[in-house]
Amino acid sequence: MKKMIFVASPPACGKTRLSKRLANALDHVVYLDKDTLIPLSHQIFKVAGEECNRSSDFFEEHIRNYEYEAILALGFEALRYADTVLINAPFTREIRDPEYIKGLREKLAEYDAKLCAIWIVTDVEVCKARMMKRNSDRDTWKMANWDEYVKRINFNIPEDLYLEGQPDSLLLYYNSNDDLADASFARILPILNGD
């Protein structure tokens, strides 16, 4: 059966590192990163005369959901030709919306595919330190307004994603340090490979 793998978590939990590691380890995988769409978002900000702020109301209303729509459209197109599509994106709201997930699973079934979600579990303070280290423009508002930002973010495991009898429906990747990350990778890779 084909798979669409979501690597999801709040920002700076380690999605990109894990996604690239999995993309190298899995066979015949199409790797898609939502951050690839950021140049388009920057152009929308520019044309609209808005400050480039991915935490703004403008971003929420005019950009955010369209980025997800675009990356999923690319993912479904890739499933026509590949058995595994891995999408690196936060999906922080989507994976907690039962109707959204139900609709996504129904659409995947049309492609003879299933959803495999990997949720990255990382301590909040570790995320903050990583965000400071990466020093990205997309985090400027978050770092300047950390307390307000972190109140908006749900770090809890989205347990409703788990389906009885489908162990790869929700996989947890613990990533607060390298030892935890390596142990998690060694545990989840065979499950994704169907071993």
N, C-alpha and C positions, 0 to 999 in steps of 0.2 A: 504494500500500500504506500502511496506517495505521502510525503509529510511537508507541512509548512511549520517550521520551527520559529517561534518567537523567542528572542532573548530580550527579556524585559526587566525593568527596574527603574527607580528614580535615577536622575542624572548622577554621574560620577561614582556609580557602584561597580563599574568594571565591565559593562556590556561589550564594548568594542574589543577589549583584550580577549574575553571569552569567545566572542563571535568569530574572531579571526583564528583563534586556536581551534575551534570546532570546524571551521571551514577548511582548514588544512588537514584535519584528522578524518573527516567524513568523506565518503566516496561520492563523486558526481553531485556536488552541492552547488547551487546558485546562491551567492552571498549578496544581500542587499542591505545597505546602511542608510537609514533615513537622513543622516547628516549630509549625505550626498546632495540632498535637495536644498541645503542652506543657501547656496548662491542664488537660487531662484527666489527664496524668501527675502534675501537682502535686496534684490532688485524690486520686489513688491514694496518693501519699505521705502526705497529710494523714489520710485515713481509716485507713491502716495504722499511723499513729503513727510514721512513719519520717522521718528527716531528708531534705529535698529535695536529693538528690545524684545527678545523672545519671551519675556514675562509680562508684556503689555496687554491691555485690553484689545488693541488693534490686532496683535498677533493672534489672540484667542479667537477673535471674530472673523478675521479675513485670511489666516494662513494655516493655523495649527491643523485643523481637521482635514484640510486639503492635502497637506503633506502625507498624512496617514492614508488618505484615499489613493494618492499617487503611488506610494510605496506598495500598497496592497495590490493595486492594479498591475504593477510590474511583477509582483510575486505570483499572481494568478496566471499571467501570461507565461512566466517561466515554468510553471507547473505543466504546461502543455508539452514541454520538451525535456523536463528534468524530473527526477523522482523526489528530490529534496530541495526545498527553498528555505534559506535561513534569513530571517529579517531581524536586524539589529535596530531596535527602537524602544523607547520607554513604555509605550502602551499602558501608561499608569492608570488612565481612566477606562480604557476599552476593556482591559482584562477583568475589571470589576463590574462590568455591565452585562448581566445575564442575557439580555435580549441581543446585544451586540455579538456576544460569543455564540449564542444559539444560531443567529443568522450566518455568522462566519463558518461555523461547523457545517451548516446545511449547504452553503456554497462550496466548501471544500469537498463535501461528499459527491458533488457533481463532477469533480475532477478525480474521484476515487482517491481522495487524500484526507488526512486527518491533521488536527492541530496538536502540536507538541509545544508546550510552554515551559520555558526555563525562567524561573524567577531568581534574581540574584539577591541574596541576603547579605547585607553589609551594614556595619554599625554607622550611625549617623555621623559621628565625629570622624570616622575614616573617610566617609564621602566628602566632608568639608575639607579635610586635609588634601584629598586628591583634587578637589576642585581648585583649591588654592595653587597646588602644584602645576596643574595644566594651564592655568592663567589664560583662559579663553574668553573672547569677547562675549560669547553667549552666556557667560556666567557673571558678568559685571553686576547686573541688578541683584542676582541671587546673593552674591558675596556681600554687597553693600546693605542688603536687607535680610540677612540670614535668618533671624528669628521669625520674621513674617513669612519668608519663603518656606521654611521647614514646617511651619504649621499647615501649609497647603498640601504637603506631600505625605502620602500614605506609604510607610515602609513595611506595613504588615503583609504577610504572605497571603496571596489571593487564593485561599484554600478551595473556593467554590469551583475553580478550574479543574480540580481533580475528578476524573471519571473512574468509577469502580471497574477493575479489570483492564484498565489501560494505564500501565505504570508511567508511560511517557507523556500522559496528558498534563502533568505538572511535575517538573523536576526542580529541585532546590540546589542552588549553587552557592555555597558559603564562601564569601570573598573578603573577609576583613583582614586576612593575612595570607601569605603565599602557601603556607602549609595547608590551611583550610581549602584554599582554591585548588591546589593539586589533588587533594583527597576527593574533593567534589568532582573534579574533572574525571578522575579515574573511575568514579562511581557512575557518572551519567553517560559517558561515551559508549560503553557496551549496551546500555539500554537504548540509546538512539540508534545504534547499529543493529538492534534486534537480536543481540547475542543472548 
